[in-house]
Amino acid sequence: MEADLSGFNIDAPRWDQCTFVGRVKHFFNVTDPRTVLVPERELDWAKVMVEKSRMGTVPPGMRVEQLLYAKKLYDSAFHPDTGDKMNVIGRMSFQVPGGMIITGFMLQFYRTIPAVIFWQWVNQSFNALVNYTNRNAASPTSVRQMAVSYVTATTAAVATAVGMNTLTKRAPPLVGRWVPFAAVAAANCVNIPMMRQQELIQGICVKDRNHNEIGHSRRAAAIGITQVVISRITMAAPGMILLPVIMERLEKLRCMKRIQVLHAPLQVLLSGCFLIFMVPVACGLFPQKCELPVSYLEPELQDTIKAKYGEPVPYVYFNKGL
């Protein structure tokens, strides 16, 4: 028997997005690294199914499970603002395979300056692409702005890593292992605001509860970008803080001393174990669709809302990005 899809809303979240647990379940679903391997034609099919479902023209015989799977693929591969297909490396579903390789090698090769510079450059190149891919697309970013933010963040990461490497030469070995995390945290505080500086300058698009555009708010942009910075640092923290402690103890074992060539692959594998949980947890720290009291907006935007609606509007909504 075919399911009745007449009242099915494909955009309605499967889990309550007002709760942390609900958001984590949602991001476990859409950041599933297996979706990176899905063929292009299947992603295109998913987009068609989502669009047809929104128009109420679902093909006969389609089941709810198929539509939910199509929505999972759509959310993992297409930008929520534009509906355009995102590049594979910049998708959140690529955070586990991409991040585990880079994190593992950053934690393994932290002793020499050339290795530090190279892996911090690789990491910031990856981060810049992820930040650009998951930006709020309503605020365009020029090539010049992207280049400046990329160079600035890479410089901040390398300077932090090299400087702290120098300062921690006489410190216990474990302290030196934490230098890559300090560099990553410092770079995130630079890379994300720089990559999305247009939102801080011109404001981020805010809408009413019916998805009608109201205007642009710089205060909303600052809140959204701050939340993204906190999420990215949280995503990296457990692996980059706890893994050095684990490796410090493992490397003292006799068997580990005999297989030093496997230390780097082991760190990559363990990084993946941390990231497979931390990516959805960090993404779920804050709602992607943020709710902001109108009273917090710029006075001129508040006046515009009062003039347009004539009645009190308690909240506006915006996509903070990932």
C-alpha positions in Angstrom: 0.0 0.0 0.0 1.3 3.5 -0.9 1.8 6.0 1.9 -0.4 9.1 1.9 2.1 12.0 1.1 -0.5 14.7 0.8 0.4 16.3 4.1 4.1 15.5 4.0 6.4 18.5 4.4 9.9 17.6 3.2 11.4 20.8 4.8 10.0 20.0 8.3 12.9 18.8 10.4 12.8 15.2 11.5 14.2 16.2 14.9 13.4 19.2 17.1 15.9 21.9 16.1 15.2 23.9 19.2 17.1 21.3 21.3 20.8 20.4 21.3 20.0 16.6 21.0 17.7 17.2 18.0 20.3 19.3 16.2 23.0 16.7 16.9 20.8 14.0 15.4 20.1 16.2 12.4 23.8 16.8 11.7 24.7 13.1 12.3 22.4 12.6 9.4 23.5 15.3 7.0 27.3 15.1 7.8 27.4 11.4 7.2 30.8 11.0 5.4 29.3 8.2 3.2 27.4 10.8 1.3 30.6 12.0 -0.2 30.7 8.8 -2.3 27.2 9.2 -3.7 27.3 9.6 -7.5 26.4 13.0 -9.0 23.4 11.6 -10.8 22.0 10.4 -7.5 22.5 13.8 -5.9 20.7 15.4 -8.9 17.9 12.9 -8.4 17.7 13.9 -4.8 17.4 17.6 -5.7 14.6 16.9 -8.2 12.7 14.8 -5.6 13.0 17.6 -3.0 11.8 20.3 -5.4 8.9 18.1 -6.6 7.9 17.4 -3.0 7.9 21.1 -2.3 5.6 21.7 -5.2 3.3 18.7 -4.2 4.1 16.7 -7.3 5.7 13.6 -5.9 5.9 10.8 -8.4 3.4 7.9 -7.9 4.8 5.0 -5.8 7.3 7.2 -3.9 7.7 6.2 -0.3 8.4 8.5 2.7 11.7 6.7 3.3 12.8 7.6 -0.2 11.9 11.2 0.3 13.8 11.4 3.6 16.8 9.8 2.0 16.6 12.4 -0.9 16.4 15.2 1.7 19.5 13.8 3.5 21.5 13.9 0.2 20.1 17.3 -0.6 21.1 18.8 2.7 24.5 17.2 2.6 25.4 18.4 -0.9 23.4 21.6 -1.7 23.7 25.0 -0.2 20.7 25.9 2.0 20.5 29.5 0.6 21.1 29.1 -3.1 20.2 25.4 -3.7 23.5 25.1 -5.7 25.6 22.0 -5.4 28.6 22.6 -3.2 32.1 21.4 -4.0 32.9 18.1 -2.4 35.8 19.2 -0.3 33.9 22.1 1.2 30.9 20.1 2.3 30.4 19.3 6.0 30.1 15.6 5.1 33.8 15.8 4.0 34.9 17.1 7.4 35.7 13.7 8.8 37.8 12.3 5.9 39.5 15.6 5.1 39.9 16.7 8.7 41.2 13.4 10.0 44.1 13.3 7.5 45.1 16.9 8.1 44.7 16.7 11.9 46.6 13.5 12.2 49.6 14.8 10.2 49.6 18.1 12.1 49.8 16.3 15.4 52.5 13.9 14.1 54.7 16.4 12.3 54.9 19.3 14.8 58.6 19.2 15.7 60.3 20.9 12.7 59.5 24.3 11.4 59.2 23.3 7.7 56.6 20.6 8.6 54.7 23.0 10.9 54.5 25.6 8.1 53.5 23.1 5.5 50.7 21.4 7.5 49.3 24.7 8.8 49.2 25.9 5.2 47.3 22.8 4.1 44.9 23.1 7.0 44.1 26.8 6.3 43.6 26.0 2.6 41.1 23.4 3.6 39.4 25.7 6.1 39.2 28.6 3.7 37.4 26.4 1.2 35.0 25.0 3.9 34.3 28.5 5.2 33.6 29.9 1.7 31.4 26.9 0.8 29.3 27.2 3.9 29.0 30.9 4.1 25.7 32.8 4.1 25.4 33.1 0.3 23.2 36.2 0.5 26.4 38.2 1.2 28.7 37.8 -1.8 32.5 37.8 -1.2 35.0 39.1 -3.8 38.0 37.2 -4.9 40.2 39.9 -3.3 38.5 39.5 0.0 38.9 35.7 -0.1 42.6 36.1 -1.0 43.2 38.6 1.9 41.4 36.4 4.4 43.3 33.3 3.3 46.7 34.9 3.5 45.9 36.5 6.9 44.6 33.3 8.4 47.5 31.2 7.1 49.9 33.8 8.4 48.2 33.8 11.9 48.3 30.0 12.1 51.9 29.7 11.0 53.1 32.6 13.3 51.2 31.1 16.2 52.6 27.6 15.6 56.2 28.7 14.9 56.2 31.2 17.8 54.8 28.6 20.3 57.2 25.9 19.0 60.1 28.2 19.9 58.7 29.1 23.3 57.9 25.5 24.2 61.3 23.9 23.3 62.2 23.7 27.0 58.7 22.7 28.1 57.6 19.1 28.6 57.1 17.3 25.3 53.3 17.1 25.8 53.1 20.9 25.7 54.7 21.0 22.3 52.1 18.5 21.1 49.4 21.0 21.9 50.9 23.7 19.7 48.9 22.7 16.6 45.6 23.2 18.4 46.6 26.7 19.6 47.5 27.5 16.0 44.2 26.1 14.7 42.2 28.0 17.3 44.0 31.3 16.5 43.5 30.8 12.8 39.8 30.1 13.1 39.4 33.4 15.0 40.9 35.1 11.9 39.9 33.0 9.0 36.1 32.9 9.5 35.5 36.6 10.2 37.9 37.6 7.4 36.2 35.2 4.9 32.8 36.5 5.9 33.8 40.1 6.4 31.2 41.3 3.8 28.5 40.2 6.3 30.1 42.3 9.0 30.3 45.3 6.7 27.0 45.2 4.9 25.0 43.0 7.3 23.5 39.5 7.0 20.0 39.0 5.5 17.3 38.7 8.2 13.8 37.4 7.5 10.4 37.2 9.3 8.9 33.9 10.3 7.3 33.5 6.9 10.7 33.7 5.2 10.1 37.3 3.8 13.3 39.3 3.6 13.3 42.3 6.0 16.7 43.8 5.7 20.4 43.3 6.6 21.9 43.4 10.1 25.5 43.7 11.1 24.7 42.7 14.7 23.1 39.5 13.5 26.2 38.8 11.3 28.5 39.2 14.3 26.4 36.8 16.4 26.3 34.2 13.6 30.0 34.4 12.9 30.9 34.2 16.6 28.9 31.0 16.9 30.6 29.5 13.9 34.0 30.3 15.3 33.1 28.6 18.6 31.7 25.6 16.8 34.8 25.1 14.7 37.2 25.3 17.7 34.9 22.9 19.6 35.0 20.5 16.6 38.8 20.4 16.8 39.4 20.6 20.5 38.8 17.0 21.9 40.9 15.3 19.2 43.7 17.9 19.3 43.9 18.0 23.1 43.3 14.4 24.1 45.1 12.7 21.2 48.5 14.1 22.1 48.0 12.7 25.7 47.1 9.3 24.3 50.0 9.3 21.8 52.4 10.4 24.5 51.6 7.3 26.5 51.4 4.9 23.6 54.8 5.9 22.2 56.4 4.8 25.5 55.3 1.2 24.8 58.0 -1.1 23.5 55.8 -2.3 20.6 55.1 1.2 19.5 58.8 2.1 19.5 59.3 -0.7 16.9 56.6 0.5 14.5 57.3 4.2 14.4 56.3 4.3 10.7 52.7 3.6 11.8 52.4 6.4 14.3 51.1 8.9 11.6 48.4 6.5 10.2 47.4 5.7 13.8 46.9 9.4 14.6 44.9 9.8 11.4 42.7 6.9 12.4 42.2 8.2 15.9 41.5 11.7 14.6 38.7 10.3 12.5 37.2 8.6 15.5 37.0 11.9 17.3 35.7 13.8 14.3 33.0 11.4 13.4 31.3 12.4 16.7 32.6 16.0 17.1 31.5 17.3 13.6 27.7 16.8 14.3 28.1 17.8 18.0 29.9 21.0 17.1 27.5 21.8 14.3 24.6 21.3 16.7 25.9 23.7 19.4 23.8 26.5 17.9 20.7 26.4 15.6 21.6 27.0 11.9 18.5 29.1 11.5 19.1 31.6 14.3 16.3 33.5 16.0 17.2 37.0 17.2 15.0 39.5 19.1 14.1 42.6 17.1 15.1 44.7 20.0 18.8 43.7 19.5 18.9 44.9 15.9 20.2 48.2 14.7 17.8 51.1 15.5 17.3 52.0 11.8 16.3 48.4 11.0 13.9 48.3 14.0 12.3 51.4 12.5 12.0 49.8 9.1 10.3 46.7 10.6 7.8 48.9 12.6 7.0 50.9 9.5 6.6 47.8 7.3 4.5 45.6 9.7 2.8 48.2 11.8 2.6 45.7 14.7 5.3 44.4 17.1 7.5 41.7 15.5 9.3 39.9 18.3 11.9 38.0 16.3 13.8 37.9 13.0 15.6 34.8 11.6 18.8 34.3 9.6 21.1 31.5 8.4 24.3 31.7 10.4 26.1 29.3 8.1 28.4 26.5 9.2 
